[in-house]
Amino acid sequence: MQKNKRKEEIIPLSKAQKENAKEKIKEYIEENFETEIGNLQAEVFLDYITEHMGIYYYNKAVADALSFMTERIDDMYLLMKDEE
């Protein structure tokens, strides 16, 4: 198991995205586990999720975009005119 990932392998979040995600984590923990966590705990958890699981969502998004673009390229062939 790789401990330290290269910086470019970690999906970056803007400050606003990170703050929003921390609030969502805090809300989820409070609603589902009936306990409260602080900003630091939420940020540590978010960093863990982003570093260790974010890649799966990133790769899924890239695969979906590739599939979408491939379909559009295939559609382009339908636009070709018969040359005969």
C-alpha positions in Angstrom: 0.0 0.0 0.0 1.4 3.4 -1.0 1.5 5.9 1.8 2.4 9.1 0.2 0.7 10.0 -3.1 2.3 12.5 -5.5 0.6 15.9 -5.2 -0.7 15.7 -8.8 -2.5 12.5 -8.0 -4.7 14.2 -5.3 -7.7 15.9 -6.7 -7.6 19.5 -5.8 -10.6 21.3 -4.4 -11.1 25.1 -4.2 -11.5 26.7 -0.8 -15.3 27.1 -1.4 -15.6 23.5 -2.4 -13.7 22.3 0.6 -15.7 24.4 3.0 -19.0 23.1 1.4 -17.8 19.5 1.6 -16.8 19.9 5.2 -20.2 21.2 6.1 -21.9 18.3 4.3 -19.7 15.9 6.2 -20.6 17.5 9.5 -24.3 17.4 8.7 -24.1 13.8 7.6 -22.2 12.7 10.8 -24.7 14.6 13.0 -27.8 13.3 11.3 -26.7 9.6 10.9 -24.5 9.1 14.0 -26.1 11.6 16.4 -22.7 13.1 17.2 -21.0 16.3 16.2 -17.5 16.8 14.8 -15.5 19.9 14.4 -14.1 21.6 11.3 -10.7 20.0 11.8 -12.1 16.5 12.1 -14.3 17.1 9.0 -11.3 18.4 7.1 -9.1 15.5 8.0 -11.9 13.1 6.9 -12.4 15.0 3.7 -8.7 14.9 2.9 -8.7 11.2 3.5 -11.7 10.6 1.3 -10.3 12.9 -1.4 -6.9 11.2 -1.4 -7.9 7.6 -1.2 -11.3 7.5 -2.9 -11.5 10.6 -5.1 -9.6 8.8 -7.8 -12.4 6.4 -8.4 -14.9 9.2 -9.0 -12.4 11.1 -11.2 -11.7 8.0 -13.3 -15.5 7.3 -13.6 -16.0 10.9 -14.8 -13.2 10.6 -17.4 -14.6 7.3 -18.6 -18.1 8.8 -18.9 -16.7 11.8 -20.8 -14.8 9.5 -23.1 -17.8 7.4 -23.8 -19.9 10.5 -24.5 -17.3 11.9 -26.9 -16.9 8.5 -28.7 -20.7 8.4 -29.3 -20.6 11.9 -30.7 -17.7 11.0 -33.0 -19.6 8.0 -34.2 -22.6 10.3 -34.9 -20.3 12.4 -37.1 -20.0 9.5 -39.5 -23.8 9.6 -40.0 -23.4 13.2 -41.4 -21.1 12.1 -44.2 -22.6 12.3 -47.7 -22.5 9.5 -50.2 -19.8 10.3 -52.7 -21.2 8.3 -55.5 
